[in-house]
């Protein structure tokens, strides 16, 4: 089975709308933190996996382009472990050295 697919693109002329010329769906702020997964989860949620790469405890702030209703940490199978505090479009967590952490966002 072939797993590589070429992206289908459509180029259109600019139209009037409310979106800025540039924007980011997701911003992750934290020294040595890599986003190793970001995907749609269910009909209105997302899943994000973060990995601390420098071997030190790190504070991470994740900011989305849209407001967050609910956030929770999960295990690798997607089972909820604990709620996380969210504020408007962001959540903040501490990662331990070399920690891989997965979060669900609604």
N, CA, C and O atoms as CSV, one atom per row, in Angstrom:
chain,resi,resn,atom,element,x,y,z
A,1,UNK,N,N,0.843,-1.184,0.000
A,1,UNK,CA,C,0.000,0.000,0.000
A,1,UNK,C,C,0.887,1.245,0.000
A,1,UNK,O,O,1.827,1.345,0.789
A,2,UNK,N,N,0.592,2.163,-0.861
A,2,UNK,CA,C,1.349,3.410,-0.971
A,2,UNK,C,C,0.908,4.373,0.124
A,2,UNK,O,O,-0.288,4.584,0.327
A,3,UNK,N,N,1.886,4.962,0.837
A,3,UNK,CA,C,1.566,5.857,1.945
A,3,UNK,C,C,1.868,7.319,1.638
A,3,UNK,O,O,1.486,8.194,2.415
A,4,UNK,N,N,2.532,7.604,0.544
A,4,UNK,CA,C,2.849,8.987,0.188
A,4,UNK,C,C,1.806,9.510,-0.786
A,4,UNK,O,O,1.533,8.897,-1.818
A,5,UNK,N,N,1.235,10.641,-0.443
A,5,UNK,CA,C,0.241,11.263,-1.305
A,5,UNK,C,C,0.666,12.697,-1.580
A,5,UNK,O,O,1.090,13.413,-0.673
A,6,UNK,N,N,0.552,13.105,-2.820
A,6,UNK,CA,C,0.835,14.496,-3.150
A,6,UNK,C,C,-0.322,15.364,-2.676
A,6,UNK,O,O,-1.488,14.986,-2.782
A,7,UNK,N,N,0.020,16.515,-2.158
A,7,UNK,CA,C,-1.002,17.448,-1.695
A,7,UNK,C,C,-1.747,18.031,-2.888
A,7,UNK,O,O,-1.140,18.377,-3.902
A,8,UNK,N,N,-3.037,18.134,-2.762
A,8,UNK,CA,C,-3.850,18.769,-3.786
A,8,UNK,C,C,-3.996,20.231,-3.391
A,8,UNK,O,O,-4.465,20.534,-2.294
A,9,UNK,N,N,-3.603,21.125,-4.260
A,9,UNK,CA,C,-3.663,22.553,-3.940
A,9,UNK,C,C,-4.558,23.279,-4.928
A,9,UNK,O,O,-4.757,22.842,-6.062
A,10,UNK,N,N,-5.080,24.380,-4.471
A,10,UNK,CA,C,-5.915,25.230,-5.288
A,10,UNK,C,C,-5.496,26.662,-5.021
A,10,UNK,O,O,-5.543,27.124,-3.880
A,11,UNK,N,N,-5.089,27.366,-6.062
A,11,UNK,CA,C,-4.660,28.747,-5.920
A,11,UNK,C,C,-5.785,29.647,-6.419
A,11,UNK,O,O,-6.258,29.517,-7.548
A,12,UNK,N,N,-6.201,30.565,-5.543
A,12,UNK,CA,C,-7.277,31.484,-5.896
A,12,UNK,C,C,-6.801,32.911,-5.678
A,12,UNK,O,O,-5.809,33.152,-4.991
A,13,UNK,N,N,-7.503,33.825,-6.256
A,13,UNK,CA,C,-7.214,35.243,-6.042
A,13,UNK,C,C,-7.651,35.627,-4.640
A,13,UNK,O,O,-8.587,35.039,-4.098
A,14,UNK,N,N,-6.974,36.621,-4.039
A,14,UNK,CA,C,-7.389,37.069,-2.699
A,14,UNK,C,C,-8.839,37.545,-2.712
A,14,UNK,O,O,-9.312,38.117,-3.693
A,15,UNK,N,N,-9.525,37.300,-1.614
A,15,UNK,CA,C,-10.906,37.751,-1.487
A,15,UNK,C,C,-11.053,38.557,-0.212
A,15,UNK,O,O,-10.193,38.521,0.667
A,16,UNK,N,N,-12.150,39.279,-0.128
A,16,UNK,CA,C,-12.419,40.052,1.077
A,16,UNK,C,C,-12.801,39.082,2.180
A,16,UNK,O,O,-13.591,38.163,1.964
A,17,UNK,N,N,-12.245,39.288,3.348
A,17,UNK,CA,C,-12.541,38.412,4.476
A,17,UNK,C,C,-11.914,38.961,5.737
A,17,UNK,O,O,-11.262,40.005,5.715
A,18,UNK,N,N,-12.112,38.255,6.836
A,18,UNK,CA,C,-11.655,38.763,8.127
A,18,UNK,C,C,-10.316,38.168,8.569
A,18,UNK,O,O,-9.768,38.606,9.581
A,19,UNK,N,N,-9.779,37.199,7.855
A,19,UNK,CA,C,-8.511,36.604,8.261
A,19,UNK,C,C,-7.335,37.507,7.909
A,19,UNK,O,O,-7.357,38.192,6.887
A,20,UNK,N,N,-6.309,37.507,8.757
A,20,UNK,CA,C,-5.106,38.296,8.432
A,20,UNK,C,C,-4.335,37.646,7.289
A,20,UNK,O,O,-4.588,36.493,6.941
A,21,UNK,N,N,-3.397,38.385,6.706
A,21,UNK,CA,C,-2.591,37.851,5.609
A,21,UNK,C,C,-1.714,36.699,6.085
A,21,UNK,O,O,-1.420,35.783,5.316
A,22,UNK,N,N,-1.298,36.739,7.340
A,22,UNK,CA,C,-0.524,35.663,7.930
A,22,UNK,C,C,-1.098,35.318,9.287
A,22,UNK,O,O,-1.543,36.195,10.026
A,23,UNK,N,N,-1.085,34.020,9.615
A,23,UNK,CA,C,-1.501,33.590,10.942
A,23,UNK,C,C,-0.986,32.180,11.177
A,23,UNK,O,O,-0.620,31.472,10.239
A,24,UNK,N,N,-0.965,31.791,12.419
A,24,UNK,CA,C,-0.521,30.456,12.778
A,24,UNK,C,C,-1.634,29.770,13.540
A,24,UNK,O,O,-2.255,30.376,14.414
A,25,UNK,N,N,-1.892,28.523,13.225
A,25,UNK,CA,C,-2.898,27.760,13.944
A,25,UNK,C,C,-2.410,27.396,15.336
A,25,UNK,O,O,-3.209,27.245,16.261
A,26,UNK,N,N,-1.076,27.254,15.488
A,26,UNK,CA,C,-0.505,26.752,16.725
A,26,UNK,C,C,0.871,27.364,16.957
A,26,UNK,O,O,1.686,27.431,16.037
A,27,UNK,N,N,1.130,27.810,18.183
A,27,UNK,CA,C,2.456,28.299,18.571
A,27,UNK,C,C,2.841,27.616,19.869
A,27,UNK,O,O,2.068,27.612,20.827
A,28,UNK,N,N,4.051,27.029,19.904
A,28,UNK,CA,C,4.556,26.343,21.093
A,28,UNK,C,C,5.794,27.084,21.564
A,28,UNK,O,O,6.765,27.218,20.819
A,29,UNK,N,N,5.762,27.571,22.819
A,29,UNK,CA,C,6.882,28.322,23.386
A,29,UNK,C,C,7.450,27.555,24.565
A,29,UNK,O,O,6.758,27.307,25.552
A,30,UNK,N,N,8.713,27.183,24.452
A,30,UNK,CA,C,9.392,26.457,25.523
A,30,UNK,C,C,10.745,25.987,25.014
A,30,UNK,O,O,10.836,25.416,23.927
A,31,UNK,N,N,11.796,26.222,25.792
A,31,UNK,CA,C,13.139,25.829,25.372
A,31,UNK,C,C,13.230,24.321,25.210
A,31,UNK,O,O,12.871,23.567,26.115
A,32,UNK,N,N,13.711,23.886,24.054
A,32,UNK,CA,C,13.949,22.472,23.818
A,32,UNK,C,C,12.709,21.617,23.662
A,32,UNK,O,O,12.779,20.400,23.835
A,33,UNK,N,N,11.577,22.218,23.340
A,33,UNK,CA,C,10.333,21.462,23.182
A,33,UNK,C,C,9.985,21.346,21.706
A,33,UNK,O,O,9.998,22.332,20.970
A,34,UNK,N,N,9.673,20.120,21.287
A,34,UNK,CA,C,9.318,19.830,19.903
A,34,UNK,C,C,7.873,19.330,19.870
A,34,UNK,O,O,7.460,18.542,20.721
A,35,UNK,N,N,7.121,19.792,18.889
A,35,UNK,CA,C,5.786,19.255,18.645
A,35,UNK,C,C,5.956,18.053,17.729
A,35,UNK,O,O,6.346,18.206,16.572
A,36,UNK,N,N,5.671,16.863,18.233
A,36,UNK,CA,C,5.866,15.665,17.414
A,36,UNK,C,C,4.572,15.147,16.802
A,36,UNK,O,O,4.596,14.246,15.963
A,37,UNK,N,N,3.434,15.717,17.220
A,37,UNK,CA,C,2.152,15.318,16.655
A,37,UNK,C,C,1.166,16.459,16.823
A,37,UNK,O,O,1.083,17.070,17.889
A,38,UNK,N,N,0.426,16.739,15.774
A,38,UNK,CA,C,-0.716,17.647,15.865
A,38,UNK,C,C,-1.731,17.149,14.862
A,38,UNK,O,O,-1.481,17.150,13.656
A,39,UNK,N,N,-2.881,16.723,15.364
A,39,UNK,CA,C,-3.891,16.186,14.456
A,39,UNK,C,C,-5.292,16.426,14.991
A,39,UNK,O,O,-5.498,16.698,16.173
A,40,UNK,N,N,-6.234,16.317,14.090
A,40,UNK,CA,C,-7.646,16.422,14.428
A,40,UNK,C,C,-8.038,15.200,15.252
A,40,UNK,O,O,-7.599,14.088,14.959
A,41,UNK,N,N,-8.849,15.395,16.267
A,41,UNK,CA,C,-9.308,14.301,17.120
A,41,UNK,C,C,-10.809,14.453,17.303
A,41,UNK,O,O,-11.254,15.376,17.984
A,42,UNK,N,N,-11.582,13.580,16.720
A,42,UNK,CA,C,-13.034,13.694,16.794
A,42,UNK,C,C,-13.540,14.800,15.891
A,42,UNK,O,O,-12.845,15.240,14.976
A,43,UNK,N,N,-14.751,15.243,16.156
A,43,UNK,CA,C,-15.365,16.241,15.290
A,43,UNK,C,C,-14.911,17.664,15.570
A,43,UNK,O,O,-14.882,18.493,14.660
A,44,UNK,N,N,-14.550,17.964,16.835
A,44,UNK,CA,C,-14.173,19.346,17.128
A,44,UNK,C,C,-12.912,19.464,17.972
A,44,UNK,O,O,-12.602,20.550,18.461
A,45,UNK,N,N,-12.184,18.379,18.150
A,45,UNK,CA,C,-11.008,18.419,19.001
A,45,UNK,C,C,-9.704,18.244,18.240
A,45,UNK,O,O,-9.689,17.948,17.045
A,46,UNK,N,N,-8.612,18.435,18.968
A,46,UNK,CA,C,-7.268,18.245,18.432
A,46,UNK,C,C,-6.453,17.459,19.446
A,46,UNK,O,O,-6.767,17.428,20.636
A,47,UNK,N,N,-5.412,16.834,18.954
A,47,UNK,CA,C,-4.462,16.143,19.809
A,47,UNK,C,C,-3.076,16.694,19.488
A,47,UNK,O,O,-2.717,16.848,18.320
A,48,UNK,N,N,-2.307,16.989,20.521
A,48,UNK,CA,C,-0.956,17.521,20.350
A,48,UNK,C,C,-0.010,16.734,21.249
A,48,UNK,O,O,-0.319,16.473,22.412
A,49,UNK,N,N,1.137,16.360,20.708
A,49,UNK,CA,C,2.151,15.648,21.500
A,49,UNK,C,C,3.411,16.499,21.534
A,49,UNK,O,O,3.904,16.948,20.499
A,50,UNK,N,N,3.925,16.712,22.745
A,50,UNK,CA,C,5.115,17.529,22.964
A,50,UNK,C,C,6.233,16.659,23.511
A,50,UNK,O,O,5.988,15.707,24.253
A,51,UNK,N,N,7.469,16.994,23.137
A,51,UNK,CA,C,8.632,16.217,23.556
A,51,UNK,C,C,9.718,17.176,24.023
A,51,UNK,O,O,10.131,18.062,23.274
A,52,UNK,N,N,10.183,17.004,25.262
A,52,UNK,CA,C,11.272,17.821,25.807
A,52,UNK,C,C,12.589,17.173,25.383
A,52,UNK,O,O,12.833,16.008,25.697
A,53,UNK,N,N,13.448,17.923,24.667
A,53,UNK,CA,C,14.624,17.346,23.999
A,53,UNK,C,C,15.968,17.683,24.632
A,53,UNK,O,O,16.988,17.171,24.171
A,54,UNK,N,N,16.018,18.521,25.667
A,54,UNK,CA,C,17.310,18.956,26.209
A,54,UNK,C,C,17.630,18.371,27.574
A,54,UNK,O,O,18.661,18.707,28.156
A,55,UNK,N,N,16.779,17.512,28.095
A,55,UNK,CA,C,17.045,16.869,29.367
A,55,UNK,C,C,16.892,17.759,30.586
A,55,UNK,O,O,17.574,17.567,31.593
A,56,UNK,N,N,15.993,18.736,30.495
A,56,UNK,CA,C,15.768,19.614,31.648
A,56,UNK,C,C,14.277,19.926,31.774
A,56,UNK,O,O,13.537,19.906,30.790
A,57,UNK,N,N,13.858,20.212,33.001
A,57,UNK,CA,C,12.463,20.599,33.233
A,57,UNK,C,C,12.189,21.900,32.486
A,57,UNK,O,O,12.986,22.836,32.543
A,58,UNK,N,N,11.064,21.952,31.790
A,58,UNK,CA,C,10.756,23.099,30.948
A,58,UNK,C,C,9.292,23.484,31.069
A,58,UNK,O,O,8.411,22.624,31.074
A,59,UNK,N,N,9.041,24.774,31.167
A,59,UNK,CA,C,7.687,25.306,31.134
A,59,UNK,C,C,7.315,25.542,29.676
A,59,UNK,O,O,8.089,26.126,28.917
A,60,UNK,N,N,6.129,25.088,29.289
A,60,UNK,CA,C,5.678,25.192,27.899
A,60,UNK,C,C,4.356,25.943,27.860
A,60,UNK,O,O,3.450,25.668,28.647
A,61,UNK,N,N,4.254,26.886,26.945
A,61,UNK,CA,C,2.996,27.590,26.686
A,61,UNK,C,C,2.581,27.259,25.256
A,61,UNK,O,O,3.340,27.469,24.310
A,62,UNK,N,N,1.370,26.741,25.118
A,62,UNK,CA,C,0.826,26.404,23.799
A,62,UNK,C,C,-0.325,27.348,23.522
A,62,UNK,O,O,-1.246,27.475,24.328
A,63,UNK,N,N,-0.266,28.011,22.373
A,63,UNK,CA,C,-1.313,28.977,22.001
A,63,UNK,C,C,-1.919,28.574,20.662
A,63,UNK,O,O,-1.211,28.301,19.692
A,64,UNK,N,N,-3.249,28.544,20.638
A,64,UNK,CA,C,-3.995,28.216,19.429
A,64,UNK,C,C,-4.576,29.484,18.810
A,64,UNK,O,O,-4.630,30.531,19.456
A,65,UNK,N,N,-5.005,29.383,17.567
A,65,UNK,CA,C,-5.625,30.517,16.892
A,65,UNK,C,C,-7.082,30.684,17.307
A,65,UNK,O,O,-7.681,31.731,17.062
A,66,UNK,N,N,-7.649,29.668,17.926
A,66,UNK,CA,C,-9.055,29.695,18.335
A,66,UNK,C,C,-9.157,29.414,19.834
A,66,UNK,O,O,-8.252,28.802,20.402
A,67,UNK,N,N,-10.227,29.842,20.480
A,67,UNK,CA,C,-10.378,29.590,21.914
A,67,UNK,C,C,-10.457,28.102,22.242
A,67,UNK,O,O,-10.962,27.302,21.455
A,68,UNK,N,N,-9.949,27.752,23.415
A,68,UNK,CA,C,-9.977,26.374,23.912
A,68,UNK,C,C,-11.117,26.257,24.921
A,68,UNK,O,O,-11.216,27.067,25.844
A,69,UNK,N,N,-11.970,25.258,24.750
A,69,UNK,CA,C,-13.050,25.013,25.711
A,69,UNK,C,C,-12.584,24.126,26.854
A,69,UNK,O,O,-12.972,24.327,28.004
A,70,UNK,N,N,-11.741,23.134,26.529
A,70,UNK,CA,C,-11.318,22.153,27.526
A,70,UNK,C,C,-9.981,21.559,27.099
A,70,UNK,O,O,-9.716,21.400,25.907
A,71,UNK,N,N,-9.140,21.233,28.080
A,71,UNK,CA,C,-7.869,20.589,27.794
A,71,UNK,C,C,-7.587,19.495,28.802
A,71,UNK,O,O,-7.961,19.606,29.970
A,72,UNK,N,N,-6.929,18.443,28.355
A,72,UNK,CA,C,-6.609,17.328,29.239
A,72,UNK,C,C,-5.376,16.602,28.728
A,72,UNK,O,O,-5.111,16.581,27.526
A,73,UNK,N,N,-4.628,16.010,29.644
A,73,UNK,CA,C,-3.485,15.180,29.278
A,73,UNK,C,C,-3.993,13.758,29.057
A,73,UNK,O,O,-4.911,13.306,29.742
A,74,UNK,N,N,-3.389,13.052,28.090
A,74,UNK,CA,C,-3.780,11.681,27.807
A,74,UNK,C,C,-2.560,10.765,27.842
A,74,UNK,O,O,-1.419,11.224,27.815
A,75,UNK,N,N,-2.826,9.458,27.902
A,75,UNK,CA,C,-1.749,8.505,27.691
A,75,UNK,C,C,-1.610,8.305,26.172
A,75,UNK,O,O,-2.340,8.923,25.396
A,76,UNK,N,N,-0.681,7.451,25.756
A,76,UNK,CA,C,-0.446,7.274,24.316
A,76,UNK,C,C,-1.619,6.623,23.596
A,76,UNK,O,O,-1.715,6.706,22.372
A,77,UNK,N,N,-2.509,5.978,24.339
A,77,UNK,CA,C,-3.693,5.364,23.739
A,77,UNK,C,C,-4.868,6.334,23.662
A,77,UNK,O,O,-5.928,5.975,23.150
A,78,UNK,N,N,-4.695,7.568,24.166
A,78,UNK,CA,C,-5.753,8.569,24.117
A,78,UNK,C,C,-6.676,8.592,25.320
A,78,UNK,O,O,-7.661,9.330,25.329
A,79,UNK,N,N,-6.372,7.795,26.339
A,79,UNK,CA,C,-7.183,7.795,27.561
A,79,UNK,C,C,-6.841,9.014,28.415
A,79,UNK,O,O,-5.670,9.348,28.599
A,80,UNK,N,N,-7.861,9.662,28.925
A,80,UNK,CA,C,-7.638,10.864,29.738
A,80,UNK,C,C,-6.938,10.525,31.045
A,80,UNK,O,O,-7.307,9.578,31.740
A,81,UNK,N,N,-5.907,11.326,31.368
A,81,UNK,CA,C,-5.184,11.172,32.631
A,81,UNK,C,C,-5.620,12.241,33.614
A,81,UNK,O,O,-5.947,11.947,34.763
A,82,UNK,N,N,-5.622,13.503,33.146
A,82,UNK,CA,C,-5.985,14.605,34.044
A,82,UNK,C,C,-6.377,15.825,33.215
A,82,UNK,O,O,-5.951,15.988,32.071
A,83,UNK,N,N,-7.200,16.676,33.824
A,83,UNK,CA,C,-7.552,17.962,33.212
A,83,UNK,C,C,-6.341,18.888,33.284
A,83,UNK,O,O,-5.535,18.788,34.209
A,84,UNK,N,N,-6.213,19.779,32.319
A,84,UNK,CA,C,-5.196,20.831,32.382
A,84,UNK,C,C,-5.902,22.177,32.351
A,84,UNK,O,O,-6.973,22.320,31.761
A,85,UNK,N,N,-5.293,23.152,32.990
A,85,UNK,CA,C,-5.867,24.494,33.015
A,85,UNK,C,C,-5.679,25.153,31.665
A,85,UNK,O,O,-4.583,25.154,31.105
A,86,UNK,N,N,-6.758,25.711,31.152
A,86,UNK,CA,C,-6.703,26.463,29.894
A,86,UNK,C,C,-7.163,27.886,30.172
A,86,UNK,O,O,-7.925,28.143,31.104
A,87,UNK,N,N,-6.683,28.799,29.345
A,87,UNK,CA,C,-7.063,30.204,29.494
A,87,UNK,C,C,-7.214,30.784,28.094
A,87,UNK,O,O,-6.226,30.996,27.390
A,88,UNK,N,N,-8.455,31.038,27.697
A,88,UNK,CA,C,-8.783,31.600,26.392
A,88,UNK,C,C,-8.236,30.703,25.284
A,88,UNK,O,O,-8.840,29.671,24.988
A,89,UNK,N,N,-7.118,31.060,24.665
A,89,UNK,CA,C,-6.542,30.290,23.561
A,89,UNK,C,C,-5.282,29.526,23.956
A,89,UNK,O,O,-4.603,28.977,23.088
A,90,UNK,N,N,-4.955,29.479,25.251
A,90,UNK,CA,C,-3.676,28.899,25.653
A,90,UNK,C,C,-3.814,27.864,26.768
A,90,UNK,O,O,-4.804,27.828,27.498
A,91,UNK,N,N,-2.784,27.028,26.870
A,91,UNK,CA,C,-2.594,26.228,28.067
A,91,UNK,C,C,-1.105,26.189,28.366
A,91,UNK,O,O,-0.274,26.358,27.472
A,92,UNK,N,N,-0.778,25.967,29.628
A,92,UNK,CA,C,0.602,25.989,30.095
A,92,UNK,C,C,0.851,24.742,30.934
A,92,UNK,O,O,0.065,24.410,31.822
A,93,UNK,N,N,1.959,24.054,30.640
A,93,UNK,CA,C,2.323,22.842,31.372
A,93,UNK,C,C,3.833,22.825,31.612
A,93,UNK,O,O,4.595,23.501,30.921
A,94,UNK,N,N,4.243,22.046,32.597
A,94,UNK,CA,C,5.659,21.792,32.845
A,94,UNK,C,C,5.984,20.391,32.360
A,94,UNK,O,O,5.290,19.431,32.696
A,95,UNK,N,N,7.051,20.277,31.562
A,95,UNK,CA,C,7.518,18.976,31.103
A,95,UNK,C,C,8.776,18.598,31.861
A,95,UNK,O,O,9.652,19.436,32.077
A,96,UNK,N,N,8.867,17.353,32.263
A,96,UNK,CA,C,10.061,16.828,32.921
A,96,UNK,C,C,11.135,16.557,31.857
A,96,UNK,O,O,10.823,16.513,30.666
A,97,UNK,N,N,12.390,16.375,32.273
A,97,UNK,CA,C,13.436,16.048,31.304
A,97,UNK,C,C,13.055,14.824,30.459
A,97,UNK,O,O,12.658,13.788,30.993
A,98,UNK,N,N,13.181,14.961,29.141
A,98,UNK,CA,C,12.930,13.907,28.148
A,98,UNK,C,C,11.483,13.445,28.093
A,98,UNK,O,O,11.187,12.437,27.451
A,99,UNK,N,N,10.586,14.147,28.743
A,99,UNK,CA,C,9.182,13.726,28.780
A,99,UNK,C,C,8.515,13.892,27.434
A,99,UNK,O,O,8.732,14.874,26.723
A,100,UNK,N,N,7.692,12.901,27.099
A,100,UNK,CA,C,6.787,12.963,25.951
A,100,UNK,C,C,5.381,13.043,26.545
A,100,UNK,O,O,4.977,12.161,27.302
A,101,UNK,N,N,4.646,14.084,26.209
A,101,UNK,CA,C,3.304,14.278,26.788
A,101,UNK,C,C,2.302,14.556,25.670
A,101,UNK,O,O,2.585,15.307,24.736
A,102,UNK,N,N,1.135,13.941,25.782
A,102,UNK,CA,C,0.078,14.098,24.790
A,102,UNK,C,C,-1.114,14.788,25.440
A,102,UNK,O,O,-1.484,14.484,26.574
A,103,UNK,N,N,-1.710,15.727,24.695
A,103,UNK,CA,C,-2.834,16.515,25.221
A,103,UNK,C,C,-3.975,16.517,24.234
A,103,UNK,O,O,-3.770,16.579,23.022
A,104,UNK,N,N,-5.192,16.449,24.773
A,104,UNK,CA,C,-6.398,16.602,23.976
A,104,UNK,C,C,-6.962,17.992,24.218
A,104,UNK,O,O,-6.976,18.482,25.347
A,105,UNK,N,N,-7.421,18.613,23.161
A,105,UNK,CA,C,-7.952,19.980,23.221
A,105,UNK,C,C,-9.314,20.021,22.545
A,105,UNK,O,O,-9.480,19.534,21.426
A,106,UNK,N,N,-10.278,20.601,23.230
A,106,UNK,CA,C,-11.609,20.805,22.640
A,106,UNK,C,C,-11.884,22.281,22.529
A,106,UNK,O,O,-12.950,22.676,22.058
